Amino acid sequence: MPRTVAATEPNASVCAMSTDLENLTANFGWLKHEFRDVHAVVSRLDTQVRRLVEPVAIHRPAGLVARYAACTLIALKAKRSPEAIATQHFAADRDLARLPWNFKGHQV
C-alpha cells in the first residue's frame, strides 16, 4: 500500500492528489447509490404506468379448456359451429378466438 504524504511534508501536492482521489472515490460511491435510488423509482413508476395504460383483464369464470369444451358441447346440442358459439358467448376472449376449431372430432 503506498504511503500517503502528510501536509506538513515538503511535497504537499502528493497529499492534495491523495485527497482528490479520496473525494473522487467518495463521489463515485455517492453517484452509484443515487443511481440505485433513481432506478428503483423508475421501475416503480413503470409498473404503475403499465397498470394505468393496460386494459383490465376480462373476468373469466373458467379456464380456456373449459370454455373450449363448453363451446363444443353447446355447438353439438344447438347444431351450430363451435366458432359461432364462441363468438356469441365469448366475443371478447382473444385466447379462445386463436384456437383451431377445424380439427377432426366436432363436425356438426
Secondary structure as UniProt FT lines:
FT   TURN            7..8
FT   HELIX           12..53
FT   HELIX           64..78
FT   HELIX           82..89
FT   TURN            91..92
FT   HELIX           94..97
FT   TURN            104..105
//
